[in-house]
């Protein structure tokens, strides 16, 4: 699979790490060849849509509400939400090819039909999402970029939050999960500045997961290594 041309004006301080891992299994190669063309969102890549024409959301979602997951990892949470909420369409953006391949397998096994995939940078997707089109967004265990000089690479900066805010509808919910205390600090500083309101009223509101939460492999790793997850809920 060839990588699409990058945003010509972006500084490309990527908020994610590598885009390819171990050699894919034959089944995963098959998922990419057979399923990704059907689930992929046309017009996201710059080579396909240099004029950045906005997506036709009604056609993409069949008139259903739209949710967005930025960096779906191995897809556990996204597939879980799709199965539990058949009345919505979920778009997932993930630049890590192995994660996309794993997720396609989960979609097959779950038999869900309300997921669309962008196997690349979420910024290219945010470029063409119409204003106010997203009813809920998820940012779950994003790359922490732990070194201070790399904090500007985190997703919770104005560079990424401003277009996310524009794409979300008034009253839409943004959920952030992380096990990195400094990521919590930066989220609580930057996300409200971008136009979101933190909804927590008591410690349990950030210490306990959402009622419909499915613990991901990243969270399980954090728990094994003794790190405490935080669950932050914001309103646009």
C-alpha positions as CSV (number, residue, x, y, z in Angstrom):
1,X,0.0,0.0,0.0
2,X,1.5,3.3,-1.0
3,X,1.5,6.3,1.4
4,X,-0.5,9.3,0.2
5,X,1.1,12.6,-0.4
6,X,1.3,14.7,2.8
7,X,-0.4,18.0,3.5
8,X,1.7,20.5,1.5
9,X,1.4,23.2,4.2
10,X,1.8,21.1,7.3
11,X,4.9,21.5,9.5
12,X,4.7,17.7,10.0
13,X,5.6,17.5,13.6
14,X,3.7,14.2,13.7
15,X,1.6,13.5,16.7
16,X,2.1,9.8,16.1
17,X,5.1,7.5,15.9
18,X,5.9,4.8,13.3
19,X,3.5,3.9,10.5
20,X,4.6,0.3,9.9
21,X,5.6,-2.5,12.3
22,X,6.2,-6.2,12.0
23,X,5.6,-8.1,8.8
24,X,1.9,-8.5,8.2
25,X,0.3,-11.9,8.4
26,X,-1.2,-13.3,5.2
27,X,-4.7,-12.8,6.6
28,X,-3.9,-9.2,7.4
29,X,-2.6,-8.6,3.9
30,X,-5.9,-10.0,2.6
31,X,-8.0,-7.7,4.8
32,X,-6.1,-4.7,3.4
33,X,-6.6,-5.9,-0.1
34,X,-10.2,-7.0,0.1
35,X,-11.8,-4.8,2.8
36,X,-9.9,-1.5,3.0
37,X,-10.9,-0.3,-0.5
38,X,-14.6,-0.7,0.5
39,X,-14.3,1.0,3.9
40,X,-11.8,3.7,3.0
41,X,-13.1,7.2,2.7
42,X,-12.7,8.7,-0.8
43,X,-11.4,12.2,-1.2
44,X,-9.3,12.4,2.0
45,X,-5.8,12.1,0.5
46,X,-4.4,15.1,-1.2
47,X,-3.7,13.3,-4.4
48,X,-7.4,12.5,-4.7
49,X,-8.7,15.8,-3.5
50,X,-6.2,18.7,-3.9
51,X,-9.0,21.3,-3.7
52,X,-10.1,19.9,-0.3
53,X,-13.7,19.6,-1.2
54,X,-15.7,18.8,2.0
55,X,-17.0,15.3,2.4
56,X,-20.6,14.6,1.6
57,X,-21.5,13.5,5.2
58,X,-25.1,12.5,4.4
59,X,-23.8,10.1,1.7
60,X,-21.0,8.8,3.8
61,X,-23.1,8.0,6.9
62,X,-26.5,7.2,5.2
63,X,-27.9,10.1,7.3
64,X,-26.7,8.6,10.6
65,X,-24.9,10.7,13.3
66,X,-21.2,10.8,12.8
67,X,-18.6,9.9,15.5
68,X,-14.8,10.1,15.1
69,X,-11.9,8.2,16.7
70,X,-8.5,9.7,16.2
71,X,-5.9,7.0,16.3
72,X,-7.9,3.8,16.8
73,X,-4.9,1.6,17.5
74,X,-5.9,-2.0,17.3
75,X,-9.6,-1.1,16.8
76,X,-11.0,-2.8,20.0
77,X,-12.8,0.3,21.2
78,X,-14.0,1.5,17.8
79,X,-15.5,-1.9,16.9
80,X,-17.1,-2.2,20.3
81,X,-18.7,1.2,19.9
82,X,-19.9,0.4,16.4
83,X,-21.5,-2.8,17.6
84,X,-23.2,-1.1,20.6
85,X,-24.4,1.9,18.5
86,X,-25.6,0.6,15.1
87,X,-27.5,3.9,14.6
88,X,-24.2,5.9,14.2
89,X,-21.4,5.9,11.7
90,X,-17.9,5.9,13.1
91,X,-14.9,7.2,11.2
92,X,-11.5,6.0,12.4
93,X,-8.2,7.6,11.5
94,X,-5.0,5.5,12.1
95,X,-1.7,5.9,10.3
96,X,-0.2,2.7,11.7
97,X,-0.7,0.1,9.0
98,X,-0.5,-2.9,11.3
99,X,-3.2,-1.4,13.5
100,X,-5.4,-0.8,10.5
101,X,-4.9,-4.5,9.4
102,X,-5.8,-5.7,12.9
103,X,-8.9,-3.6,13.0
104,X,-10.1,-4.8,9.6
105,X,-10.0,-8.4,11.0
106,X,-12.0,-7.3,14.0
107,X,-14.6,-5.6,11.8
108,X,-15.0,-8.8,9.8
109,X,-15.4,-11.0,12.9
110,X,-17.9,-8.6,14.5
111,X,-19.9,-8.2,11.4
112,X,-20.4,-4.4,11.9
113,X,-21.2,-2.3,8.9
114,X,-21.1,1.2,10.3
115,X,-17.3,1.9,10.3
116,X,-15.3,3.8,7.7
117,X,-11.5,4.0,7.8
118,X,-8.9,6.6,7.0
119,X,-5.6,4.8,7.1
120,X,-3.5,7.9,7.6
121,X,-3.1,11.2,9.3
122,X,-6.3,12.6,11.0
123,X,-5.3,16.1,9.9
124,X,-6.1,15.3,6.3
125,X,-9.5,14.1,7.4
126,X,-10.2,17.1,9.6
127,X,-9.4,19.3,6.5
128,X,-12.5,18.1,4.8
129,X,-15.0,17.3,7.5
130,X,-17.7,19.9,7.3
131,X,-18.1,22.2,10.3
132,X,-20.3,20.9,13.0
133,X,-20.5,17.4,11.5
134,X,-19.1,15.3,14.3
135,X,-21.3,14.4,17.3
136,X,-18.7,12.6,19.4
137,X,-14.9,12.2,19.2
138,X,-12.4,9.9,20.9
139,X,-8.7,10.4,21.6
140,X,-7.6,7.2,23.5
141,X,-4.1,6.6,24.7
142,X,-2.5,8.8,22.1
143,X,1.3,8.7,21.7
144,X,2.6,10.5,24.9
145,X,5.8,12.1,23.5
146,X,7.2,12.1,27.0
147,X,10.3,14.3,26.4
148,X,9.6,17.9,27.1
149,X,11.0,19.0,23.7
150,X,8.5,16.8,22.0
151,X,5.3,17.9,23.9
152,X,4.4,20.1,20.9
153,X,3.9,16.9,18.9
154,X,1.1,15.8,21.1
155,X,-2.4,15.9,19.7
156,X,-3.6,18.2,22.5
157,X,-2.1,21.4,20.9
158,X,-3.9,24.2,19.0
159,X,-2.6,22.8,15.7
160,X,-4.9,19.8,16.1
161,X,-7.5,20.9,18.5
162,X,-8.6,23.9,16.4
163,X,-9.7,21.9,13.4
164,X,-11.2,19.2,15.6
165,X,-13.3,21.9,17.4
166,X,-14.5,23.2,14.0
167,X,-15.5,19.8,12.9
168,X,-17.5,19.0,16.0
169,X,-21.1,20.1,16.6
170,X,-22.1,22.4,19.4
171,X,-22.7,20.2,22.5
172,X,-20.6,17.3,21.0
173,X,-18.6,15.3,23.4
174,X,-14.8,14.7,23.3
175,X,-13.4,11.8,25.3
176,X,-9.7,11.6,26.1
177,X,-8.1,8.6,27.9
178,X,-4.4,8.6,28.9
179,X,-2.2,7.0,31.6
180,X,0.4,9.8,31.4
181,X,-0.1,12.5,34.1
182,X,1.7,15.2,32.1
183,X,-0.7,14.4,29.2
184,X,-3.6,15.0,31.6
185,X,-2.0,18.3,32.6
186,X,-1.5,19.5,29.0
187,X,-5.0,18.3,28.1
188,X,-6.6,20.3,30.9
189,X,-4.6,23.3,29.9
190,X,-5.0,23.2,26.1
191,X,-8.4,21.6,25.4
192,X,-10.5,24.3,27.2
193,X,-8.5,27.0,25.4
194,X,-9.6,25.4,22.1
195,X,-13.3,25.9,23.1
196,X,-14.2,22.8,25.1
197,X,-15.5,22.6,28.6
198,X,-14.3,19.9,31.0
199,X,-17.3,18.2,32.5
200,X,-15.8,16.7,35.7
201,X,-17.5,17.5,39.0
202,X,-15.8,15.0,41.3
203,X,-12.7,12.8,41.3
204,X,-14.7,9.7,40.1
205,X,-15.4,11.6,36.9
206,X,-11.8,11.2,35.7
207,X,-10.8,8.2,37.7
208,X,-13.5,5.8,36.5
209,X,-14.1,4.9,32.9
210,X,-17.2,5.7,30.9
211,X,-20.2,3.3,31.3
212,X,-19.7,2.1,27.8
213,X,-16.0,1.8,27.9
214,X,-14.0,-1.2,26.6
215,X,-10.5,-1.4,28.0
216,X,-7.9,-1.5,25.1
217,X,-4.6,-3.3,24.9
218,X,-2.9,0.0,25.6
219,X,-4.8,0.4,28.8
220,X,-4.1,-3.2,29.9
221,X,-0.4,-2.6,29.3
222,X,-0.5,0.6,31.4
223,X,-2.3,-1.2,34.2
224,X,0.3,-4.0,34.2
225,X,3.1,-1.5,34.5
226,X,1.4,0.3,37.4
227,X,0.1,3.5,35.6
228,X,-3.3,4.9,36.5
229,X,-5.6,5.7,33.6
230,X,-7.4,9.0,33.5
231,X,-10.7,9.6,31.6
232,X,-11.4,13.1,30.6
233,X,-14.7,14.3,29.2
234,X,-15.2,17.6,27.4
235,X,-18.1,19.3,25.8
236,X,-17.7,21.4,22.6
